[in-house]
């Protein structure tokens, strides 16, 4: 994925869109349905500004303070507003393109929505870890392709056609589209900037799914691409 110009001009301050059950990855597109007044306002502000939003996972226990400022994870995905459809009643359907991992810092605004300082987190790959990456990436592709063949509605070859792209981007693509990973497992992958370690974690998760007979049955009926997340 070509580096987006928005990364060069990013102000360092990022509006947050917290979600209880979804994790976004760089290089992927994520549809969102926006209905709460505070996030409707955010979409309008973002659309006329940098067009950047931080999609961040809420920590457990968020239900008790959802309409205030429940705790979120410190690593999020910064997405660029690609498409905005305003509905007649004021709600929005939007689509974001993930640009980069970010580490969230000090909160600089929390009314009506949160804005945090954010630092870009580029992928890291040292010469020592490069050899491990080759091994783990090959195993990741093999298992992932095998698992996707159990999904009648989606051929694994479509995703794996990108097997020669940047390894970090490919791992993010696979993590985003792997059925049966829960949000906290995906969050662990999002937080890992070392590409080789991200590949190792993903291999372990894939092996767990591959060895789970119950998971295989569920996968035969699961939709690979879920409906839009809602705030």
Helices and strands as residue ranges (DSSP letters): H 5-9, E 13-19, E 29-34, H 37-47, E 52-57, G 62-65, E 75-86, E 92-109, E 115-121, H 127-148, H 156-160, H 167-177, H 183-190, H 195-210, H 213-219, E 229-230
